[in-house]
Amino acid sequence: MKCADVVIIGAGIAGASMAYFLVQRGCKDVMIVEKEDSPGYHTSGRSAAVLSQLDVDEVFMKLSLMSVPFFYSPPSGFADVPLIHPNGILVVGQGASFKLLCGLARLAGRLGIASQEWSPEETVGRLPALEKRFVDGGLFITKDGALDVHALLWGFLNGAKKGGARLELNAEVTDIHVEDHRVRGVTTRAGEIACRWIVNAAGAWANPTALLAGARPLPLTPCRRHIIVTRPREDFPIGDWPLTMDTSRHFYFRPESGGILASPMDQEPMEPCDAKTDEIQVARAADFLTRFTPKIAPKTIINQWAGLRTIAADNAPVIGEDPEVKGFFWCAGQAGHGMETSPALGEIAAHLLLEGYTSRFPEALIAPGRFHRGRLAWPAIVARRAASFLGWLARPNRP
């Protein structure tokens, strides 16, 4: 039987980043087990991969902001290429939704999220694929940009392995051993591993994994999202445009390998699976481009895929030890923000596992135990989160 202090289930961005920061903090006896034959096969490998700091959810907005320094100045030797292409993100729209976004941006500026408000003329002048008739203005988030998924994921994995962590592929977990309400080890298709801690970084499979340990499932829902890559029908010059998001129609697009990548920003709940594309959602994405950006309307669709993002009922990540099964640690519910928050969440998770607390973020907002305290009405959830977050911001010695 193999042994490890910590077994991490899942070699996507959540498991990889946590392994990296555990090793950095001196916990070197870490084993990552992955059921596929390559890391990041599911959600991580199908991400649109952008740093987008501005968010209607204050938890993910702050976690993204905390991650910015890592993307711009990663540790020496972390990656051979830059982690971010800092060409910004442009948000456009019409009517009330766009006005609300601009108001949110002004509030976010107090947290250090720099942005510029552009007139309709400026917006179309800077991104000529847009149509002025569909744009009330643009909000340009200056320090956002495209992330290199491969460099980021393998930077965490290679850094963890250099520090002593081990990675086992084709090692699906089939059982979790628990005695006296504490985990003792796991059984995988590659053998048994005795351990003190098990990290549930299984993404869409987080609840099935919890059931193996006898832990109570949490309100986590895997949701499918589609992405297509098209070749425009006209010979329209494609520049180094930022990812552009239309808040009124709920779709986004950006240049990709000489074509256009786009998503209808769908979120269809479904059971954990190797997500396949749906023709209707693929057609929706192409239709958005055709109707609202006709200069780059698709001639052909050259690629398409779908992935699952796992979303908690209160739209915050679930990070921390299970309140009933000791040694069973949740690292789930990144809700599509896994890449852009991985430096912050990975470090916070490592703090919580090794020290039992963290000063970097309000634990109550992300602890799995928040769902064990009874069913809360949405106003109560919002009030609790707002009070905790504002209290944390007011601390004079916050990180």
C-alpha positions in Angstrom: 0.0 0.0 0.0 1.3 3.5 -0.9 1.2 6.3 1.6 0.9 10.1 1.5 0.0 12.8 3.9 -2.4 14.4 1.4 -4.2 12.7 -1.5 -5.7 15.2 -4.0 -8.5 13.8 -6.1 -8.4 15.6 -9.5 -5.5 17.1 -11.5 -7.4 20.1 -12.9 -6.5 23.6 -11.9 -8.1 23.3 -8.5 -6.1 20.2 -7.5 -2.9 21.4 -9.2 -2.8 24.8 -7.6 -3.6 23.5 -4.1 -0.8 20.9 -4.5 1.6 23.6 -5.5 0.9 25.8 -2.5 0.9 22.8 -0.1 4.4 22.0 -1.3 5.4 25.7 -1.0 4.3 25.6 2.6 6.4 22.5 3.4 3.9 19.7 2.9 5.8 17.7 0.4 4.2 14.3 0.8 1.3 15.0 -1.6 -0.2 12.6 -4.2 -2.5 13.8 -7.0 -4.7 11.1 -8.4 -6.4 11.7 -11.8 -8.9 9.3 -13.4 -8.1 10.5 -17.0 -4.8 9.8 -18.8 -3.9 13.5 -18.8 -4.4 16.4 -16.3 -7.0 19.0 -17.0 -9.0 16.9 -19.4 -12.4 18.1 -18.4 -13.3 21.7 -17.2 -9.7 23.1 -17.0 -8.8 22.0 -20.5 -12.0 23.5 -22.0 -11.8 26.9 -20.4 -12.0 30.1 -22.3 -9.1 31.1 -20.0 -9.4 34.8 -19.2 -8.6 36.9 -16.3 -11.9 38.9 -15.8 -11.7 40.7 -12.4 -15.0 42.6 -12.6 -17.9 40.4 -11.5 -21.4 40.8 -10.0 -20.3 38.4 -7.3 -18.0 40.1 -4.8 -16.4 36.8 -3.6 -15.0 35.9 -7.0 -14.2 39.5 -7.8 -12.0 39.8 -4.8 -10.3 36.4 -5.4 -9.6 37.4 -9.0 -8.1 40.7 -7.8 -5.9 38.8 -5.3 -4.6 36.6 -8.1 -3.5 39.4 -10.5 0.1 39.8 -9.1 0.8 36.1 -9.6 -0.2 36.2 -13.3 1.9 39.3 -14.0 4.9 38.2 -11.9 4.9 34.5 -11.3 7.6 32.8 -9.2 11.0 32.4 -11.0 10.9 29.3 -13.1 7.2 28.8 -12.9 6.7 28.9 -16.7 8.7 29.5 -19.8 6.1 31.9 -21.3 4.0 34.7 -19.9 0.9 33.5 -18.1 -1.2 36.4 -19.3 -1.7 38.3 -22.6 -2.7 41.7 -21.0 -4.9 43.1 -23.8 -7.8 43.8 -21.5 -11.5 42.9 -21.6 -14.2 45.0 -23.2 -17.7 44.9 -21.8 -20.5 46.4 -24.0 -24.3 46.5 -23.8 -27.4 48.5 -23.9 -29.9 49.9 -21.5 -30.2 49.1 -17.8 -27.8 46.2 -17.8 -25.0 48.3 -19.1 -25.7 51.2 -16.7 -25.7 48.8 -13.8 -22.3 47.4 -15.0 -20.8 50.9 -15.2 -22.0 51.5 -11.6 -20.4 48.3 -10.5 -17.2 49.2 -12.2 -17.0 52.5 -10.2 -17.4 50.6 -7.0 -14.9 48.0 -8.1 -12.4 50.8 -8.7 -12.1 51.1 -4.9 -10.7 47.6 -4.8 -8.1 48.5 -7.4 -9.8 47.2 -10.6 -8.9 49.9 -13.1 -11.3 50.5 -16.0 -12.1 53.1 -18.7 -15.6 54.1 -19.8 -15.9 54.6 -23.6 -18.5 56.3 -25.6 -20.3 54.3 -28.4 -18.1 56.0 -31.0 -14.9 55.2 -29.0 -16.0 51.6 -28.5 -16.7 50.9 -32.2 -13.6 52.8 -33.2 -11.4 50.6 -31.0 -13.2 47.4 -31.9 -14.7 47.8 -35.4 -16.4 44.4 -35.5 -19.1 45.9 -33.3 -22.2 47.7 -34.5 -22.9 51.1 -33.0 -26.6 50.4 -33.1 -26.2 47.7 -30.5 -23.8 49.6 -28.2 -24.5 52.2 -25.5 -20.9 52.3 -24.6 -17.9 50.2 -23.6 -16.2 49.4 -20.3 -12.6 48.4 -20.8 -10.9 46.6 -17.9 -7.3 47.4 -18.5 -5.4 44.7 -16.5 -7.5 41.8 -17.7 -6.5 39.5 -20.5 -6.2 36.0 -21.9 -4.5 33.3 -19.7 -2.3 30.5 -21.0 -4.1 27.5 -19.6 -1.3 25.0 -20.4 1.4 27.2 -18.9 -0.6 27.8 -15.7 -1.8 24.2 -15.2 1.6 22.7 -15.8 3.4 25.5 -13.9 1.4 24.4 -10.8 1.9 20.6 -11.5 5.6 20.8 -12.3 6.2 23.1 -9.3 4.4 20.7 -7.0 6.4 17.7 -8.4 9.7 19.5 -8.0 8.9 19.9 -4.4 8.1 16.2 -3.9 4.5 15.8 -4.9 3.5 12.8 -7.0 1.0 12.6 -9.9 -0.8 9.3 -10.8 -2.9 9.2 -14.0 -5.5 6.6 -14.9 -6.1 6.3 -11.2 -9.9 6.8 -10.7 -10.9 6.7 -7.1 -13.4 3.9 -6.4 -13.6 4.0 -2.6 -12.6 6.2 0.3 -11.8 4.5 3.7 -13.3 6.2 6.8 -12.9 5.1 10.4 -14.4 6.9 13.4 -15.5 9.7 11.1 -12.0 10.3 9.8 -10.5 9.5 6.4 -7.8 6.8 6.4 -7.1 6.3 2.7 -8.4 5.8 -0.8 -8.7 2.9 -3.3 -8.0 3.8 -6.9 -7.8 1.6 -10.0 -4.1 1.8 -9.6 -4.1 0.6 -6.0 -4.6 1.7 -2.4 -3.2 4.8 -0.7 -3.2 5.4 3.0 -3.4 9.1 3.9 -4.3 11.6 6.6 -6.1 14.1 4.3 -8.2 13.7 1.1 -8.8 16.8 -1.0 -12.0 16.7 -3.1 -10.9 18.6 -6.2 -13.0 16.4 -8.5 -14.9 19.3 -10.2 -18.3 18.1 -11.5 -17.8 14.9 -9.6 -17.3 16.6 -6.2 -20.6 15.2 -4.8 -20.2 11.7 -6.0 -16.7 11.8 -4.5 -18.1 13.0 -1.2 -20.6 10.2 -1.1 -17.7 7.7 -1.2 -16.5 9.2 2.0 -19.9 9.2 3.6 -20.0 13.0 3.6 -23.2 14.9 3.0 -23.5 16.1 -0.6 -23.6 19.9 -0.9 -25.8 22.1 -3.2 -23.3 21.9 -6.1 -24.6 21.9 -9.7 -22.5 21.0 -12.8 -23.6 23.3 -15.7 -22.6 22.9 -19.3 -21.2 25.8 -21.3 -20.4 25.8 -25.1 -17.6 27.4 -27.0 -17.2 27.6 -30.8 -14.4 28.8 -33.1 -15.5 30.2 -36.5 -14.0 31.4 -39.7 -15.6 34.7 -40.7 -17.4 34.8 -44.1 -15.9 38.2 -45.1 -12.3 39.2 -45.5 -12.5 41.5 -42.4 -9.2 42.2 -40.7 -9.1 40.7 -37.2 -6.9 42.6 -34.8 -5.5 41.8 -31.4 -8.9 42.5 -29.9 -9.7 41.9 -26.3 -12.3 39.4 -25.3 -15.6 41.3 -25.8 -18.6 40.5 -23.7 -22.1 41.7 -24.5 -24.1 42.0 -21.2 -27.4 42.6 -22.9 -27.3 39.6 -25.2 -25.2 37.4 -22.9 -22.5 36.2 -25.3 -18.8 36.9 -25.7 -16.2 36.6 -28.5 -12.5 37.1 -29.1 -9.9 36.4 -31.8 -8.6 32.8 -31.9 -6.0 31.4 -34.3 -7.1 33.7 -37.2 -10.8 33.1 -36.5 -13.3 34.0 -33.8 -14.0 32.2 -30.6 -17.5 32.7 -29.2 -19.8 31.5 -26.4 -23.5 31.9 -25.8 -22.7 31.8 -22.1 -25.2 29.0 -21.5 -25.4 27.2 -18.2 -27.5 24.1 -18.5 -27.6 21.9 -15.3 -26.6 18.3 -15.9 -25.2 15.2 -14.3 -21.3 14.9 -14.2 -20.2 13.6 -17.6 -17.7 14.1 -20.4 -19.7 17.0 -21.8 -20.7 16.8 -25.5 -21.9 19.7 -27.6 -25.5 20.4 -28.4 -26.4 21.6 -31.9 -28.9 24.2 -30.6 -26.3 25.9 -28.4 -23.7 25.8 -31.2 -26.2 27.5 -33.5 -27.1 30.1 -30.8 -23.4 31.1 -30.6 -23.1 31.4 -34.4 -26.4 33.3 -34.5 -25.2 35.9 -32.0 -22.2 36.6 -34.1 -24.3 36.8 -37.3 -26.9 39.2 -35.8 -24.8 41.5 -33.6 -21.4 41.4 -35.2 -22.2 40.9 -38.9 -18.8 42.0 -40.1 -17.4 38.8 -38.6 -20.4 36.6 -39.2 -19.4 32.9 -39.4 -18.7 31.3 -42.7 -17.8 28.0 -41.1 -17.5 26.5 -37.6 -14.0 25.0 -37.4 -14.2 23.8 -33.8 -16.7 23.4 -31.0 -16.6 22.0 -27.5 -18.5 22.0 -24.1 -17.3 21.9 -20.5 -18.9 21.7 -17.1 -18.6 24.4 -14.5 -19.7 23.5 -11.0 -21.7 26.2 -9.2 -22.7 26.3 -5.5 -26.2 27.4 -4.5 -24.8 30.7 -3.2 -22.4 31.1 -6.1 -19.3 31.0 -3.9 -16.5 28.4 -3.9 -16.5 25.6 -1.3 -13.1 25.4 0.4 -12.4 23.7 3.7 -12.6 20.6 5.8 -16.0 18.8 5.9 -17.7 19.5 9.3 -18.6 15.8 9.7 -15.9 13.7 8.1 -12.5 14.8 9.4 -9.7 14.9 7.0 -12.0 15.2 4.0 -11.3 18.6 2.5 -13.5 20.3 -0.1 -11.9 22.3 -3.0 -14.9 22.7 -5.4 -17.5 25.1 -6.8 -15.2 27.4 -8.7 -18.2 28.2 -11.0 -16.1 28.9 -14.1 -13.6 31.1 -12.3 -11.1 28.4 -11.6 -8.3 29.7 -13.8 -8.5 33.3 -12.9 -8.7 32.6 -9.1 -6.3 29.7 -8.9 -3.4 31.5 -7.3 -5.6 32.9 -4.5 -7.8 29.9 -4.0 -4.9 27.4 -4.1 -3.0 29.4 -1.4 -6.1 29.9 0.7 -6.9 26.2 0.6 -3.3 25.2 1.6 -3.5 27.6 4.6 -6.8 26.1 5.7 -5.7 22.5 5.4 -2.3 23.0 7.1 -3.1 25.7 9.7 -6.9 25.3 10.0 -7.5 29.0 9.4 -6.5 31.7 6.9 -6.1 35.5 7.3 -6.3 36.0 3.5 -10.0 35.8 3.2 -13.2 35.5 5.3 -13.5 31.7 5.9 -17.3 31.8 6.5 -17.9 32.8 2.9 -16.3 29.7 1.5 -16.5 27.0 4.2 -18.5 23.9 3.4 -20.1 24.1 6.8 -22.2 27.1 5.7 -24.6 24.6 4.1 -24.9 22.5 7.2 -26.4 25.3 9.3 -29.9 24.9 7.9 -31.6 26.1 4.8 -31.2 29.9 4.5 -33.4 32.2 2.5 -31.6 34.2 -0.2 -31.9 37.5 1.6 -30.2 36.0 4.6 -27.4 34.6 2.5 -26.8 37.9 0.7 -26.8 39.8 4.0 -24.4 37.4 5.7 -22.0 37.5 2.7 -22.1 41.3 2.4 -21.4 41.8 6.1 -18.5 39.4 6.2 -17.0 40.8 3.1 -17.3 44.5 4.1 -15.9 43.6 7.5 -12.9 42.0 5.9 -12.3 45.0 3.7 -12.4 47.3 6.8 -9.6 45.4 8.5 -6.5 47.6 8.7 -4.1 44.6 8.4 -5.9 42.6 5.6 -3.6 41.1 3.0 
